[in-house]
Amino acid sequence: MHEATIAQSILNIVTDRLKSVGVAACALSVEIVLGEFRNVDPESLSFAFDSMKDFCPATSNCRLDINVINASALCSENAHNYRPVAELAYRCPACDGGIAKMVHGEELDVVNLIIEVADEEKKHARIAG
């Protein structure tokens, strides 16, 4: 299950970012974008993340938000922008051309991290990227 490896990588990114804050902090949520052609099951990724996050106290209350991005491609015949689907053998419905270039659908990126900084007022900080 490669979702466990991906979950560990996300947690590593979060903990590295928390260390860079310079004060005691914990992660409240991390948002990722996940392309539908990335071959990652969102439910398995969430399960793996939730199973591992307790190993670090700073991530134990962290929520993983997954935004799945639909695939889009340019066809090889007429550069139509279309959504490749298995039912059409991933070919363009307008001209039957194959995929020339993927536009979206292969993403796997951490896009937002919300942390809580430990101080007397318990301020929230939003750290993007």
Buried (B, 14 or more C-beta within 10 A) or exposed (E): EEBBEBBBEBBEBBBEBBEEEEEEBBBBBBBBBBBBBBEBBBEBBBBBBEEBBEEBEBBEEBBBEBEBBEBBBBBBBEEBEBBBEEEEEBBBBEEEBEBBEBEBBBBBEBEBBBBBBEEEEEEEEEBEE
